[in-house]
Each structure stands twice: as C-alpha cells, then as structure tokens.
Amino acid sequence: MNSYFDKPLPQRSSKPVILAVDGTPDNLTVLNELLSGTYHVKVANGGARALQIAARQPLPVLILLNIMMPEMD
C-alpha cells in the first residue's frame, strides 16, 4: 500500500542557504566567493527577485541585503 509515509524524504543540502541581495553585481560576486565554501549562496539583484527566491525551498537561514535598492527598498 502506497501512502504519504512510504515516500522517501527529499534530500537536504549539506550546506545552509544564504540569500545575498544587492543591485551591484560585483558585490554579489564577492559575497558568493567569500561564503560559498560554507554556505549554499543564492543571489538576487533586486527586491522582487529576492522575495521570489526567499519563498522557495530550501528556505534561506540568513538574508544579506543592501537596504538602498532600485525599485524596492
């Protein structure tokens, strides 16, 4: 009998997820290079895109963002 409980659990990333949000591509590159050894780094170059990424699994454990963003602060 197949039930919900017979399904395997989804695999989890071994690294916690951090979301970096900045309108300057160079800043995102630096953050990614500094943090990617320890964390799975997701990046967004705007507020709207950051909200989309932040709502997806696996959820970020930390969001680093520039508070002065074009279009959405």
C-alpha positions as CSV (number, residue, x, y, z in Angstrom):
1,M,0.0,0.0,0.0
2,N,1.5,3.4,-1.0
3,S,1.0,6.1,1.4
4,Y,2.4,9.5,2.1
5,F,4.7,7.9,4.8
6,D,6.2,5.4,2.3
7,K,7.7,8.2,0.2
8,P,11.4,9.0,0.7
9,L,12.2,12.3,2.3
10,P,13.6,15.0,0.0
11,Q,17.4,15.3,0.2
12,R,18.6,18.3,2.1
13,S,21.6,20.3,1.1
14,S,24.5,19.7,3.4
15,K,25.1,23.5,3.4
16,P,22.8,26.1,4.9
17,V,21.3,28.5,2.4
18,I,22.1,32.2,2.4
19,L,20.4,34.7,0.1
20,A,22.5,37.7,-0.9
21,V,20.6,40.7,-2.3
22,D,22.4,43.7,-3.9
23,G,22.0,45.8,-7.0
24,T,25.7,45.8,-7.7
25,P,26.9,42.6,-9.5
26,D,30.4,42.9,-8.1
27,N,29.1,42.9,-4.5
28,L,27.2,39.7,-5.2
29,T,30.3,38.1,-6.7
30,V,32.4,39.0,-3.7
31,L,29.8,37.6,-1.3
32,N,29.4,34.4,-3.3
33,E,33.2,33.9,-3.3
34,L,33.5,34.6,0.4
35,L,30.6,32.4,1.6
36,S,30.3,29.6,-0.9
37,G,32.8,27.4,1.0
38,T,30.5,27.2,4.0
39,Y,27.1,28.1,2.6
40,H,25.0,27.5,-0.5
41,V,24.7,31.1,-1.7
42,K,21.7,32.3,-3.7
43,V,21.8,35.7,-5.2
44,A,19.3,38.3,-6.3
45,N,19.9,41.7,-7.9
46,G,16.6,43.3,-6.8
47,G,13.9,43.2,-4.2
48,A,11.2,41.5,-6.2
49,R,13.5,38.7,-7.3
50,A,14.7,38.3,-3.7
51,L,11.2,37.8,-2.5
52,Q,10.7,35.0,-5.1
53,I,13.9,33.2,-4.1
54,A,13.3,33.7,-0.4
55,A,9.9,31.8,-0.7
56,R,11.4,28.7,-2.3
57,Q,12.7,25.6,-0.6
58,P,15.2,25.3,0.9
59,L,14.5,28.5,2.8
60,P,17.5,30.7,3.5
61,V,18.7,30.8,7.0
62,L,20.0,34.3,6.5
63,I,19.3,37.1,4.0
64,L,22.0,39.7,3.5
65,L,20.7,42.7,1.7
66,N,21.5,46.3,0.7
67,I,18.7,48.4,2.2
68,M,19.1,51.0,-0.7
69,M,17.9,49.1,-3.7
70,P,16.5,50.3,-7.0
71,E,12.7,49.8,-7.4
72,M,12.2,48.3,-4.0
73,D,13.8,49.1,-0.6
